[in-house]
Amino acid sequence: MINERDQQLESLRPLLPEKILETKLTQAERFQNSTIRPIIKLQHPLIILVFKSFINKTGRSFLENSAEKRKKFVQVSLNKNQRLRTIYCGMILGMMKYAEAHEYYKLPSEYNKRILQMIAERILTNLSELE
């Protein structure tokens, strides 16, 4: 059953260039590039939807702010709002294969930090999708 789920998850993921895994990387960097990055790319529409919903619930005028204020808002939101952090990390963890989830739980705080940094960057580089 685990094997079947793992195969299904693997088939959903976008392929990324092999060169991101060719250099000498730490275990955390390798996990980020081989597992977290493809999952974040796959989950892109949901990542944007969640943040759009978060903006609407806060009632703030996010898009009218300067680029610097938007960047700060995204960073503060992902650092301070525990519910938002949990949603995003859960979205990524839920798409991991069994062995990957096992690896994730060896260093969850390190991987959560990487996940949230990558999601912040994805949101900031795709602001037009928040309109």
Secondary structure, DSSP 8 states (H G I E B T S, - for coil): -HHHHHHHHHHHS----GGGGTS---HHHHHIIIIIHHHHHHTHHHHHHHHHHHHHHHT---TTS-HHHHHHHHHHHHHH-HHHHHHHHHHHHTTS-HHHHHHHTTSHHHHHHHHHHHHHHHHHHTGGGG-
